[in-house]
Amino acid sequence: MKIMKFGGTSVGKPERMHQVKDLITRDNERKIVVLSALSGTTNALVSIGDALATANKTLAKERIDALHQHYLEFYKSLLKTEAGRSKAEKIIKEHFEFLNIILKISFNEAINRDILAQGELLSTKLFYTLLQELDIPAVFLPALDFMSIDENAEPELKKISERLKVILANFSEDRIFVTQGYICKNHRNEVDNLKRGGSDYSASLIGAALSADVVEIWTDIDGMHNNDPRVVNKTRPIAQLSFDEAAELAYFGAKILHPASIWPAQQYNIPVKLLNTMEPDAAGTTITKKELGTGVKALAAKDGITAIKIKSSRMLLAYGFLRKVFEVFEKYKTSIDMITTSEVAVSVTIDDLSHLDDIVKELEAYGLVEVDKNQTIISIVGNLIAESKGTMAKIMNSLEAIPIRMVSYGGSRHNVSILVEAKYKNDSLQALNEGLFEW
């Protein structure tokens, strides 16, 4: 069994959905195909929910109609037979009737989650209709029948596994199963989701639940690159990464892979492959537990970072000072990315500003608080990077013209992180690209 996940750009156009069809039928191996929403759909659904949250039903209606029109054009190019088009038309009608009904009722968070689920439901149903039109045997496998999270929004992997195995046992001769990424049921049995980018997470969870042979993540780029190809002049794909290296890169900004998606595969030692829908024969990137070589492998950048410094002359002799500082962030469920300390100050970074004012107010009880917004974390990742001789010197030499706000070194054997102002991000990535890699 293998899991094949296709992102929004891979199914975002009718011709690309046909490419996905070709990819899943290249072999006779048993597979579960996990689809994201068509590219642009989730953003459109978020904007509809935002309009309804502010009671702007006129704007919400305009956005629903615009999205509806997109799907009406999409299915006509996707399907060729009268029967196929008739099925697709009914599917689209059903989902957009639902969205229009929501305009007439009171909006709440549960309804918003229902809105966000429509993208994956539409993409999988349209793709399944395409397979039916082409007489390709497949089973439609609703994610809401098996994917669930508990009261802490954590996936219930044991239950997911049990449900999936029971369902699949009823289709022992079938080779292709089509399901949704991202969506799930919560502990109240309501429609919920695995947060943005969660289709990668869905694929990894399904792989772990079934002890799959491999989880394939198909996107529009040939694997994870050693730097951001949108920013620097030249990059190259990385053939192999360890789970730890991939996790660091995903967490610190590598867009090709959702950070949470590494954990389930890593726990059950299931290889993950990052592949290109548009270049299916490209090698891509393989992620396993094996650690090959040492030194720098790749860079990633995480935007939207805020640095908070707490300075206190009492800190040196204050037993429990750090514990009290961290308890403030824990109270407001705000994660910390980086931390540096000195005898009189501690600096941390966060990317969630939901409770910034409350956090700062409480921290002021312990000292002078300074807040710097619009920062970027540049993460330099590689096996045993923190122990590789000369690596730190190369990093600092590369960035000699860049003002550096913070450095995190030694907390992980696989990562050195640098904090710079966001305006220096591109220059930093380019300078590190030239200073750390041989071309």
N, C-alpha and C positions, 0 to 999 in steps of 0.2 A: 504493500500500500504506500502510495506517495501522496503528498498534499501539494497542490498547485494553486498558489494565490496570485491573482491578477489585479493590479491597481487600477485606479480611475483612468489614467491615460491609456492603459492597455485595452480598456473596453469603451473608451470615450467617443469613438467614432465607429460607424457601422463596419467599415473595412477592417478596423482593428479587432472588433468582436469576431469577425470571420477568421482573422489570424489566430485568435485564441482557440477557436474551434479546430483549426488545423493542428495547433500545438497539442491539444489534449487527445487528439486521435492519431498521433504519430506512432504510438505503441499500444499494446494491448494490456499494459500494466493497470492494475486496479488503482483508482485515484479519486480523491475528493477535490473538486474545483471550487475554490473560495473566491468570490468576486466582491470588489468594492463597488460603490456607486459610480455612475458615469462621471467623468471629470467635470467639475463645476457644479454638480448637483448638490453635494453636501453644503457647499458655501451658499447656494441659493436657498436651501432649506433653513440654514441658520439665519439668513436674512429675513425669511418669512417669519420665523419664530421671534426674531428681534422686533419686527414691526408689530406683531400681535402683542408682545410684552409691553409695548408702549401704547396699546389700544389704537394703533394706526391701521385699521382694517382696510382702508382704501389702498394704502401702499402694499399691504400683505396680498391683497387681491391682484394687484398689478404684477407682483412677483410670481404668484401662483400661475397666472395666465401666461407669463413669459416662459416659465419653465414647462408648462403644458405644451406650448407651441413647439418648444425644442424637441420634446418627445414625439410629437405628432410627425415632425419631419424625420426624426431618427428612425422610427420603425419602418417608414416607407422605403428608406434606403437599405435597411437591414434585411427585410423579408421580401420575397418575390411572389409567393403564391397567394391566392385569395384566402385560403384557409389560414395560412400563417398570419397574414395581415389582419384578418378578422379576430384571431386570438389576441394579437398584440393590442389592437384597438380596444378590446374589452378590458384588458389588463390596465392600460393607461387610463381609461375612463373610470375604472373602479378606484384607482389611487388618487386621482385628481378630484373625484367626487368627495372622497374622504377629506382632502385638504380644504375643499370649499365648505364642507360641513363645519369644520373647525372655526371658520369665520363667524359662525352663528352661536358659538357657545363660549363659556368663560375659559380664558386661557390660564393654564398652570404648568408647572414643570413636567408633570406626567404627560400632558398633551404635547409639550415641546419634544419630549423623547419619542413620542409616536410620530411626530413630524419628521424628525431626523432619521427614523428607520425607513422612510419611504424610498430613499435612494437605493439602498441595497436590495430591497424587495423588488423594485422595478428592474434593476439591471439583471438580477438572476432570473426573473420570470421571462424577460425578453430574450435572454441568452438560451434559456431552456426551450422557448418557442422556436428559436432558430434551429436547435438540435432536432426538435420534432419535425420541423419542416424538411430537414435534410435526412430524415429517417436514421438518425444516429441514436442508438439505444442509450438512455441515461435515466437517472432517478433524481427527482427534485427532492432535496433534503432541507426542510425549513430549519434554520438555525434556532428559531424560537422553541423548537421541540427538544433541544438538547443543551444549548449553551446557556449557562446561568452564572450569576454572581451572588455572593452572600451579602449580609447587612453592611459589611465593610467594603463593598464593591470589589471584592476579590473573587476571581473565578473559582468555581467549585469543581476542581479537576476530577475528583473521584466520581462525582455524580455525572459530569459530562461524559466520562469514559463509559460508565455503566449504561447510560441512555443510548449513546452512539452504538455500542456493541449490540444492544438489543435491536435497534433499528436496522443496522446493517445485516444482522442475521436473517432478516426477512428478505434480503436481496442478495443472496449468496452467489448468484450467477452474474450479477451486474458488475460492470467495470467502471462506469463513470457516474459520479454523484455531484450534483451542483448545489452549493449552499451559499449563504450570505456571510460576509465578514462583518465585524463591527457590532452587530446587534445581538441582544441576549435578553433574558428575563432576569429580573431582580428577585430578592427574597420575598417581595410582596406579589410576585407573579405578574408584575407589570413589565411592559416593554422598556428596555433600558439599552445601554451600549457600553462598549469597552473604551470609550473616549476617542478623541480624534486620532486617526492613524491606526485604529484598533483592528483593522482587517489583517494586518501582519500578526497581531496578537492572536486573533481567531485562528489563523492557520497554524501557528506554533502550538496553541492549546490543543487543537484537533490532532496534530501530529503527536503530541505527548500523550493524549488520551488513548490513542490507538497504537502507540509504539511504532509509528510509521518509519519507513526506510529513509525518507528524506522529506524535508519541507522546502519547496521551491517558491521563492518570491520573485515574481515576474514584474518588471517595471519598464521604463523607457530608457534605461541606461545599462551598459554592459558591466554590471557589478559595482562594488564599492570602489571609488577612486581614492588615490592617495592625497587628494586635495579637492577643493570645491571647483569643478570645471566651469561654473558660472562666474568665477571671480579671477582665477589665475590663468596665465597664458597657456600652460600645458600641464596635463595630468595623465595618469595612467591607472588602469584598473589593477586591483590587488588580487592575485590568484587565490591566496589562502590567508585566513585569519583564524585566530583562536576565539573561542566564545568570549573570553575576557576582553580581548582587544576589540572585538565587534561591539560588545556592550558599552565600552568606553566611548567609541566613536558614535554610536547611535544616541547615547545619552547627551553627548556634547555637540550634537548638531548635524551629524551625517543624515541627510534627509531620506536616503534610500530605504532605511530600516527603522521601524518604530522601536524605541528603547525597550519596552516591555516584552517584545517578541522574542528576545534572546533567552530569557529565563526558563520558560517551559522546555524548550529544545535542549538547553544546557543541562537541566536537571535529569533528563531522560536520554542524554547523549545522542540526540538525533541531528544529523548533519543538516545545515541550512545552506541552500544555494541561492545566490542573487543573480538573476538572469534577465536578459533583454528580449522583450517581446518582438521588437523590430529586427533584432539580430539573434535569432534563436540558436545559432550554431557557435556564437561567441562563448568563450570559456566561463566568463563571469567570475564570481567570487564564491569560494566554498568555505564555510565556517564550521569548524569542528573543535573538539577539545585539545587537539594537537597544537603545540606551540612550536613554530618553526623559526629559527634564526633569532637574532636579537637586534635591538636598535629601532630607529624610527621607521614606521610603516606608513602612517597616514596622519593627516591633520583634519580637524573639524572645528567649526565655530558655532557657538550658541549665542544668539542675540537676545535682546530684551532683558539684560541682567542689571540688577541694582546692587551696589555695594553699600554695606552699612558698617561703619566703624564706631566702636564704643571705647572711648578713652577714659581711663581712670587712674589717678595716682595711687588709689587704694588697692589696685588690682594685684600688685606684687605680693602682698601679704594677706590677701583676702581668700581664705579657704572657701572653695565652692563657688567661686566667681563664675567660672565657665558654665557650671551646671545651671546656675540661675539664668544666665544669658540664653542657653539652649532651651530652657524650660519656657521662655517667652515664645520662641518660635514654635515649640511643640504645642503650646496652648492654642495657637492660631493655625495649627496644621500647615505650617509653611516650611517647605524643605530648604535646606542649605546646600549649595553647590560647592563652594570653596570656603576655606577658612585659613587665616594666618594669625599668629599671635606674637606679641612681644611682651616685655615686662609691664608695660603700661597700657596696652591696647589690644583689642581683638577686632579683626575685620572678617566679615562674612559676606557671601553673595546669595541673592535669591532671585527667582524669576517670576514669582507670584506676588503681585502687589495688592492683592485683595484686602489685606489687613495691615498694610504698611503703616498707616497713621497710628493704629492701636499698638503695633509692635514698637514703634519709635517712642511713643508715650511711656510705655512700661520700661523700656531700656534706659530712658533718661534718669530713672531712679538709681542707676549704677554708674553713671558717668556722662561725659559729653558725647552726644551722638551726631555723627556726620553721615549724610546720605548722598551718594553719587549715582544718578540714574544714567541711562543710555550707555551702558557698558557691554562689552562682548568678551566671552571666554573663548580663548584659542586653546584647543586641546591637542597636544602632540602625543601620539599613541604608538606603542610598539612593545614587543615582548622584552621584559627586563630593562625598559628604557631608563628607569631611575638608577639602574646599576651599571649602565653602559658608560665607559670612560669617554670623556670628551663631549658627550651629548649635550650636557648643560651649557658648556662653553660655546658650542655651535649655535645653540638656541639664542643665547644672549648676544653673541656676535651678530647673528642675523637681524636681531631686533635693536641694534645699537641706536638707530634713528627714531625708534618708537618709544614714547613715554609709557612705562609699564606701571600699572596700579597695584597689582598683586601677583604673586607667584606661589603655586602649590606644587611642591616637589617632595616625593618620598612617601606620600600617603598611599599611593598605588605603585606597584612594580611596573605597571603598563602605561602610565600617564603622567605627563607634566602639563599643568594648566597655567596659562598666562591671562591676566585680566587687563584689557586695554579699553580706552574709550571707543565707542562704536565707530566713530569717524576714522579710526586707524585700522579697522578690521581688514579691509581689502589690502592695504599696504603691508599689514602684518603677514597675511597669508601668502602674498607674493614673495615677500622677503624670506620667509621660512621655506617656501618652496625652492627658492634658489640656493639657500644656505644649507639645507638638510638632505636634498636629493641629488643624485648624480644623473645627469642627462646626456 
